[in-house]
Amino acid sequence: IRPHIVFNVPEAMRAKQHVAEFEVQLLPSGEQNGPPRLVSGSGLAAYDQAVERAIRRCDPFPRPREGAMPRSLRLTFDPVDTR
């Protein structure tokens, strides 16, 4: 997902300063079952929107090597991680 996030991160931004958390519901095939849900916003609307677009682009999610596809994922994103 991270390579698909298009957002210019200011140099002065510190880690854990702006963190977004999303929940994604998945079907057994890995396809998203509805839009990603913003659980906790980063405080930067443009970043939250960029992350949501990136999550939507990753459909279907890759299947795990072993075991079943999880039905729900909670994903955390920090803009500093995308520099």
C-alpha positions as CSV (number, residue, x, y, z in Angstrom):
1,I,0.0,0.0,0.0
2,R,2.7,2.5,1.0
3,P,4.2,2.7,-2.6
4,H,0.8,4.0,-3.8
5,I,0.5,6.8,-1.2
6,V,1.1,10.1,-3.0
7,F,1.7,12.8,-0.5
8,N,4.6,15.3,-0.1
9,V,5.9,14.9,3.5
10,P,7.4,18.1,4.9
11,E,11.0,17.7,6.1
12,A,10.1,19.0,9.5
13,M,7.5,16.4,10.1
14,R,8.4,13.9,12.9
15,A,7.5,10.2,13.3
16,K,4.3,9.5,15.1
17,Q,3.2,13.2,14.8
18,H,0.4,12.4,12.3
19,V,-0.8,8.8,12.2
20,A,-3.8,7.5,10.3
21,E,-5.5,4.2,11.1
22,F,-7.9,2.4,8.7
23,E,-10.0,-0.7,8.9
24,V,-10.5,-2.8,5.8
25,Q,-13.1,-5.6,5.5
26,L,-12.0,-8.4,3.2
27,L,-13.8,-11.2,1.4
28,P,-12.2,-14.7,1.4
29,S,-10.8,-13.9,-2.1
30,G,-8.9,-10.9,-0.7
31,E,-11.2,-8.4,-2.4
32,Q,-12.2,-5.4,-0.3
33,N,-15.8,-5.7,1.0
34,G,-16.6,-2.0,0.9
35,P,-14.5,1.1,1.2
36,P,-11.7,1.4,3.8
37,R,-13.0,3.0,7.1
38,L,-11.0,5.8,8.7
39,V,-10.7,4.7,12.4
40,S,-8.4,7.5,13.5
41,G,-7.4,10.5,11.4
42,S,-3.9,11.8,11.1
43,G,-5.0,15.4,11.5
44,L,-4.0,15.9,7.8
45,A,-7.0,15.5,5.6
46,A,-4.9,15.3,2.4
47,Y,-2.8,12.5,3.9
48,D,-5.9,10.6,5.1
49,Q,-7.3,10.9,1.6
50,A,-4.1,9.8,-0.1
51,V,-3.9,6.7,2.2
52,E,-7.6,5.8,1.4
53,R,-6.9,6.0,-2.3
54,A,-3.8,3.8,-1.9
55,I,-5.8,1.2,0.0
56,R,-8.5,1.2,-2.7
57,R,-5.8,0.6,-5.4
58,C,-4.7,-2.6,-3.5
59,D,-7.7,-4.7,-4.5
60,P,-7.5,-7.6,-4.1
61,F,-5.1,-7.9,-1.2
62,P,-2.5,-10.6,-1.6
63,R,-3.3,-13.9,-0.1
64,P,-1.3,-15.1,2.9
65,R,1.2,-17.9,2.3
66,E,-0.5,-20.0,4.9
67,G,-4.0,-19.9,6.4
68,A,-7.1,-18.2,5.5
69,M,-7.5,-14.6,4.4
70,P,-8.3,-12.4,7.4
71,R,-11.8,-10.9,7.3
72,S,-10.7,-7.6,8.8
73,L,-7.4,-5.7,8.9
74,R,-6.5,-2.6,10.9
75,L,-3.7,-0.7,9.2
76,T,-1.7,2.2,10.6
77,F,0.1,4.7,8.4
78,D,2.6,7.4,9.3
79,P,3.6,9.9,6.6
80,V,7.2,9.9,7.7
81,D,7.3,6.2,6.7
82,T,6.6,7.1,3.1
83,R,9.6,9.4,2.7
